[in-house]
Amino acid sequence: MRAVAVSAFRAEPALIQLPKPEPEPGGVRVKIEYAALNPSDWQTADGALEGLAPHVFPLVIGVDYAGRVDMIGSGDNRFRVGDQVFGRVTESPVGAGTYCEYVSVPQDSAITLIPCGLSPRTAAALPSAGMAAAQILDTAVLRGHESLLIIGAAGGVGSCLTQLASARDLRVLAVVRGDEQRRMKALGAAVTIDTTARPLEAAVREVSAGGVDALVDLVSGTPEAFAVHAALVRDGGVAVTTRGVAGGAAVPPGVGAIDFRLEPTPVLLDVLAAGAVEGVLQVPIDVELPLEKAPQALDRNRTGGARGKTLFVLRPTRQGKGRARTR
């Protein structure tokens, strides 16, 4: 099968050929139709989890996918061949990713059926971004009418977080670049702050004089940068980072600093899928590309050029065909 992988940490991603994986007992093999790009994909390829989890090389990049079950492992199984499914690869070792034509996963991992009314392309964009957004809100323990500042609001997680927070009556301050303001307001942002037009600190103080109740920083890769943003949070508030830099950050004494860690579950995938079908949650797709364009797309994401989700198209299917089913 075709796959995009790295031969070592920080090596250049390349399109290679690998054998199809075989499903383990109690597992399923999925023929991937769409794989979604997340910033954690290139971070993992650069060694973000080195020393924290076992890895296998060549390391196939990616975690999010949607496709169709094409083989079942031995033993009982909750899936059938032909089922349309989507999910997130969570098992160890790191490296059996989704930038490829087939992936094998345990049936009890973060995988679930694609419900009627949800397209595979939309489903593929949901797992990491949607689950992270939902769990961030629970982690921050935010209540209605509080203010939430989102750094990196225009990306996949930020777009989902803006919508879910707005649905909870939170006042979302979305940090964006000029031409993203209209889209973020359509997703529910109460305020958009264009950092190309004015300094972030001055803008936040202008619209939230006492500081914001909470910060979610999806961008800052150093403790120092995160601390600068955390200074915009009021005393008693909370600052959340998805980049693992809270521990070394000199945040104000009265501000709680949290390193967020995603805990994927199939139940949460079902909840997000239902929200997407009902129209509560939109998943902005930035661009769809063939698998061989993945290395260039990763470079673009690394430099902050992506807006919304990037999808890699492997085997698109016609909506309504196949054996999508309900429990």
Summary of the structure (lengths in Angstrom):
residues: 327
radius of gyration: 19.7
end to end distance: 31.2
largest distance: 61.2
contacts: 1159
relative contact order: 0.17
helix: 27%
strand: 30%
